[in-house]
Amino acid sequence: MARMAGARREKTPWTARLLLGAIRRRMGRLPETWPIVAHVPKLLRGWSLWELHLDRARHLDPKLRRLAELKVALMVGCPF
């Protein structure tokens, strides 16, 4: 559960409502963090662009991607 409530629909700009609607359609539901980020429209716009670019970025070799995932898991102390 989040420590703060998400932005209310009537208090968000139309661009934020548009982005949140697109996220809801793409994911099937709206994850809890997105309405919270909607409190700051510039952050919402930047974060959604970052997520979009991550989804579209498939230029990395799968073996290298897996190696990078394992390295990061090792660095942060992930038990697997």
Stockholm file with secondary structure:
# STOCKHOLM 1.0

chainA/1-80         MARMAGARREKTPWTARLLLGAIRRRMGRLPETWPIVAHVPKLLRGWSLWELHLDRARHLDPKLRRLAELKVALMVGCPF
#=GR chainA/1-80 SS CCSSCCCCGGGSCHHHHHHHHHHHHHHSSCCTHHHHHTTSHHHHHHHHHHHHHHHHCCCSCHHHHHHHHHHHHHHHTCCC
#=GC SS_cons        CCSSCCCCGGGSCHHHHHHHHHHHHHHSSCCTHHHHHTTSHHHHHHHHHHHHHHHHCCCSCHHHHHHHHHHHHHHHTCCC
//
